Amino acid sequence: MHSENVMDLFNRGTTVKVCAPMVRYSKLAFRSLVRKYDCDICFTPMIIAEDFMRSAKARDSEFTTNKNDRPLIVQFAAKNAQTLADAACVVSPFSDGVDLNCGCPQRWAVSEGYGACLINKPELVRDMVRHVRNQIDNPNYSVSIKIRIHKDLRKTVDLCQKVEAAGVSWITVHGRTADERHQPVHYDAIKTIKSSLSIPVIANGDIKNIQDVESIRDLTGVDGVMAARGLLGNPAMFAGFDETPLQCVWDWINIALEHGTPFICFHHHLIYMLERIASQPERRVFNNLSSTSAVIDYLHNTYGSL
């Protein structure tokens, strides 16, 4: 499905299914795979806007797309409104929206002024959204943010209402604080945020299968869900498969070969996909393979071709 306007997806009344921005993993080849299996919107990995604007080499290596790679949201890490707006102008002809990362909890990002520390700077985030809105002519171009929550939820609601007033199109909420890693997701917090806004809200955190998609929507009232690790382990999850079907494994091989995906990335994706299918001894053998041909031979011999 090709949609020039991401917002149309939210008006369909069905749960919008989104592939998260993942460092190294949510690149064009993997986006092409999940789109075959009912993923509605894909994000690029997070791109540092300043580096992107400074170097043509960074632009070429960080941002690759093609005509079928839509709807596409380009996610930037930025701390300066003009830099974000400039980067958005560069990618807008080739994408359907930009997203500002306000959730990355990694120490390096926060110490540089990126990611999760932005949830404590609501005025700055509001200005960044406004800047992008003012510089992109296309009213259908989506401007979104992805956040984590505060311990004091009133601060999160305040941030969201400020950016809503500034013209943000939708918000993705990862239902953990910046300090939380594997603790349970606060779905009640996502529900509170959703009920205090009139724009679409996407829930993120611990969505591992199709049952989670529907139960989290019912629990929180959100407009869609975003998955990261769940999709890495099973790229066909949104299409309702409980584990990665063999067809999806071979689809990945064909897509990755077509895209010239580097071996380490190609292999890592398969390691994730086979985690629930293969036995421990099989995984041990598979994880130590070191060439594309060895991987393909192994899969043919173990699982047969389709």
CORQUIJO-V576466 format. One record per residue. N is the residue number from 1. PSI is psi in radians with two decimals (NA if undefined). NEAR is the number of other ideal C-beta (glycine too) atoms within 8 Angstrom. D_FIRST is the distance of its C-alpha to the first C-alpha in whole Angstrom. Layout:
# CORQUIJO-V576466
n	psi	near	d_first
N	PSI	NEAR	D_FIRST
N	PSI	NEAR	D_FIRST
This chain:
# CORQUIJO-V576466
n	psi	near	d_first
1	2.29	3	0
2	2.11	6	4
3	2.07	10	6
4	-0.49	5	10
5	1.86	7	11
6	-0.61	15	11
7	-0.44	11	14
8	-0.60	8	12
9	-0.64	12	10
10	-0.32	11	14
11	-0.04	6	15
12	-0.38	7	13
13	-0.05	3	16
14	2.86	4	15
15	2.13	9	15
16	2.26	14	13
17	2.15	13	13
18	2.38	15	14
19	2.17	15	15
20	2.78	11	18
21	2.11	12	20
22	2.18	9	22
23	2.29	6	25
24	-0.46	7	25
25	-0.64	11	22
26	0.85	12	19
27	3.11	12	19
28	-0.79	10	16
29	-0.80	13	17
30	-0.65	13	17
31	-0.69	14	14
32	-0.63	12	12
33	-0.90	13	14
34	-0.46	13	13
35	-0.49	10	9
36	-0.34	7	10
37	0.93	13	12
38	0.40	7	10
39	2.22	13	10
40	-0.73	10	8
41	2.40	15	10
42	2.53	14	12
43	2.57	15	16
44	2.88	14	18
45	2.81	13	22
46	2.31	11	24
47	2.30	14	25
48	1.99	10	29
49	-0.69	14	29
50	-0.81	9	32
51	-0.71	10	32
52	-0.72	15	29
53	-0.46	9	31
54	-0.53	6	34
55	2.20	7	33
56	-0.59	5	31
57	-0.76	6	31
58	-0.72	10	29
59	-0.76	10	26
60	-0.66	8	26
61	-0.51	5	26
62	-0.50	10	24
63	1.83	11	21
64	2.37	6	19
65	3.06	8	16
66	3.14	6	14
67	-0.39	4	11
68	-0.07	7	9
69	1.03	11	10
70	2.72	9	8
71	2.37	12	8
72	2.28	15	12
73	2.21	16	15
74	2.11	14	18
75	2.26	15	21
76	2.56	16	25
77	2.22	13	28
78	2.78	14	30
79	0.16	9	34
80	2.22	9	34
81	-0.74	11	32
82	-0.69	7	33
83	-0.74	12	31
84	-0.77	16	28
85	-0.70	14	28
86	-0.79	11	29
87	-0.71	15	26
88	-0.70	15	23
89	-0.61	9	24
90	-0.73	9	24
91	-0.25	11	20
92	-0.59	11	19
93	-0.30	4	18
94	0.22	7	16
95	3.08	12	14
96	-0.09	13	13
97	2.88	14	16
98	2.66	18	19
99	2.41	15	21
100	2.16	15	25
101	1.96	16	26
102	0.49	12	29
103	-0.25	13	29
104	2.09	11	30
105	0.02	11	33
106	2.49	7	34
107	-0.74	5	38
108	-0.71	6	37
109	-0.83	14	34
110	-0.70	14	36
111	-0.42	6	40
112	-0.08	7	38
113	0.23	7	37
114	3.03	13	33
115	-2.37	13	31
116	-0.40	12	33
117	-0.32	11	36
118	-0.38	14	34
119	-0.25	17	33
120	0.15	7	37
121	1.12	8	37
122	-0.61	12	35
123	-0.70	7	36
124	-0.79	10	35
125	-0.73	16	32
126	-0.77	12	32
127	-0.66	10	33
128	-0.75	14	30
129	-0.80	15	27
130	-0.73	11	29
131	-0.82	12	30
132	-0.82	13	26
133	-0.75	10	26
134	-0.42	7	28
135	-0.20	9	28
136	2.14	12	24
137	-0.56	3	24
138	1.96	6	20
139	-0.35	4	21
140	-0.11	8	17
141	2.27	10	17
142	2.37	12	17
143	2.03	14	21
144	2.94	14	21
145	2.67	13	24
146	2.15	15	24
147	2.86	14	27
148	3.00	12	30
149	2.78	16	32
150	2.78	10	36
151	-0.71	5	39
152	1.77	6	40
153	-0.39	11	37
154	-0.58	7	38
155	-0.67	11	37
156	-0.76	15	34
157	-0.72	11	33
158	-0.81	9	35
159	-0.84	12	33
160	-0.70	13	30
161	-0.61	10	31
162	-0.78	12	33
163	-0.51	14	29
164	-0.77	11	28
165	-0.46	7	30
166	-0.11	11	30
167	0.33	8	26
168	2.51	12	24
169	-0.71	11	20
170	2.90	14	20
171	2.37	17	22
172	2.26	16	22
173	2.01	16	25
174	2.05	12	26
175	0.73	12	29
176	2.78	12	32
177	2.97	8	34
178	-0.39	11	35
179	-0.29	4	38
180	2.44	7	36
181	-1.14	5	34
182	0.15	3	34
183	2.78	6	36
184	2.57	4	34
185	2.43	10	31
186	1.43	9	32
187	-0.49	11	30
188	-0.63	6	33
189	-0.73	12	32
190	-0.70	16	28
191	-0.75	11	29
192	-0.76	10	32
193	-0.80	16	30
194	-0.74	11	27
195	-0.23	7	30
196	0.11	8	31
197	2.80	11	28
198	0.06	3	26
199	2.85	9	23
200	2.55	12	20
201	2.37	15	21
202	2.34	15	20
203	2.42	17	22
204	2.45	14	23
205	2.01	8	26
206	0.66	7	26
207	1.84	13	23
208	-0.29	9	24
209	3.05	10	22
210	-0.51	11	20
211	-0.68	6	23
212	-0.66	12	24
213	-0.89	14	20
214	-0.71	9	22
215	-0.61	8	25
216	-0.61	13	25
217	-0.78	13	23
218	-0.67	6	25
219	-0.64	8	28
220	-0.33	12	27
221	0.24	7	25
222	2.94	13	22
223	-0.28	9	19
224	3.06	16	17
225	2.64	16	18
226	2.28	13	18
227	2.56	16	19
228	-1.47	10	21
229	-0.63	7	24
230	-0.70	13	22
231	-0.55	14	19
232	-0.77	11	22
233	-0.54	12	24
234	1.56	14	21
235	-0.25	13	18
236	0.17	11	17
237	-0.81	15	18
238	-0.35	13	15
239	0.04	8	14
240	0.10	7	18
241	2.38	12	20
242	-0.50	5	24
243	2.88	7	24
244	2.06	14	22
245	2.67	8	22
246	-0.64	8	24
247	-0.71	7	21
248	-0.65	16	19
249	-0.84	14	22
250	-0.59	11	22
251	-0.75	10	18
252	-0.77	15	20
253	-0.81	13	23
254	-0.78	8	21
255	-0.79	12	18
256	-0.70	12	21
257	-0.71	9	24
258	-0.63	7	21
259	-0.09	9	21
260	0.66	5	25
261	2.29	11	24
262	2.56	6	28
263	-0.77	9	30
264	-0.74	6	30
265	-0.80	13	27
266	-0.84	13	26
267	-0.77	10	28
268	-0.76	10	28
269	-0.74	13	24
270	-0.63	14	26
271	-0.79	11	29
272	-0.80	9	27
273	-0.59	15	25
274	-0.09	13	28
275	-0.74	9	30
276	-0.23	7	30
277	-0.71	7	30
278	2.64	9	33
279	2.91	5	36
280	-0.80	6	38
281	-0.67	6	40
282	-0.76	10	37
283	-0.69	12	35
284	-0.77	8	39
285	-0.86	9	39
286	-0.73	13	35
287	-0.34	7	35
288	0.01	6	38
289	2.60	10	36
290	0.24	5	36
291	2.73	7	34
292	-0.74	8	31
293	-0.64	6	33
294	-0.69	9	35
295	-0.83	14	32
296	-0.75	9	30
297	-0.79	8	34
298	-0.82	11	34
299	-0.70	12	31
300	-0.80	9	32
301	-0.58	5	35
302	-0.72	8	34
303	-0.16	6	31
304	2.89	5	31
305	3.04	4	29
306	NA	5	26
